[in-house]
Each structure stands twice: as structure tokens, then as C-alpha cells.
């Protein structure tokens, strides 16, 4: 049926392919993208933040990450989020679009 909700099985721990560390799912950014069937990006929040930091949090880099997560990039909202959350601002930004922060 087209309106049926598909329940996702959330793993207790998930391994990041970049740093090879296992984190609880709260260490990953939630997404509704069909490309991530477990509901989380495959790369951990720490690696995402490290990558964005290397790019000096450029709008281009953040916009690409937003496209991956399937959320809009709103520059003024991003800047406010980054200013108020210097540690892992992208995880907070993405979580705010889904209505709540990651645990």
C-alpha cells in the first residue's frame, strides 16, 4: 500500500567507514533519504564535522552535505546553528530539520 509506513531496524552500534570506529546511532546524522535504509548517514558526525572543518564550513561543502541528507540548505539558518553549536554543527542543523536533536 502506498501510505504504509516502513519500520526501520536501527542497529545498536554502527561502524563509520572513514574512522572505522563503532558508535551508537546517535553518533550519526538522521536522514529520510532512500539511499540510507537504516535512517542514518553512513559517515559518523565526527568525520562529517572534520570534513566540513577542513573546508572551513564553506557553504558549498555544507550544501553538498545537505543534498546527501536530503534537507534544504538555508545559509542564515546554517550560520546561526554553527555560531550557537561549535561542536558538530551539521548534526544539530540536520536534526533541527527533523524536529528534534539527535540524542
N, C-alpha and C positions, 0 to 999 in steps of 0.2 A: 504494500500500500504506500502511496506517495507521502503521506503525512506521518508515517510511523517513525518513532524516534529510535535510533540505533544506539544501544548502550555500548559504551567503550570500556574494555577491560584495562584498567590503569595498573601498570606494574608498580610494585613496591619500590624497586630500585631500577634505574635506567643508566646505561653507560653512555657517556659522551664520546663520540668518535674522534674528537680532537685531543682532549686531555687524557682520555682513557680512564677517567675516574667514574665511579658509580655514585649517583646522587638519588635522593628521593625525587619524586616527580615535581615537588615544589621547587627544585633547582633548575627546572626547565620552563620555558615560556609556553603558556597555553595557546592553542590555536584551534580554530574551527576549519582550517584548511583540509581538504580531502586528501592532500598529499601526506598528511601525518595522521594515520588512522588511530593512533593511541591518544590523540588530542594534544600532543606536546611537540615542540620542535625537537629535532634530534640532537642539536648542539646545546650544551648547558648555558645557563645565564652568565656564568663567569667567562666562558670562552667568547660569547657574544659581546659582553662588555669589553673584553680585552681587544677584540677585533675593532669595535667601534672607537675605542680609545686610541688605537693605533692610527685610525683615520680621523682623529681629533673630533669625533662625533659630528662629522660633516653631514649636512642634510642629505646629500646624495647617498651616503652609506646607510643612514637611518631609513631613508625612503626605500632602499632596496630590501632592508630587513623587514620593513612594514609590508612590503609586497609579498615576501615569503610567508609572513604570518597571516596575511590576508586581512589587514586592517588599514585604515587611511592614515596617511602622514599629514599631520597638521602642524606646520612649523612653530607657531606660537605656543601650542599645547605641548609640543616636544620640549621647547626651551624652558617653559615653566616647570615641567616634570623633571628635566635634567637639573635645573637650578635647585629644586627642592629635594632631590634624591640623588646625591652624587655617586652613591654606590649602586650599580646595576640599574641605571635609569630606564633602560629599554624594557626590562622586565616589568617595571612599575607602569610605564607608558602602555604596554600591551595589555596588562591586567586591567587597567582602568577602562579600556575599551570593551572588556568583557564584563564590566560591572563590579569587579572586586579584585583586590590584590591577591597574588599567589601567597599561599601560606608560608 
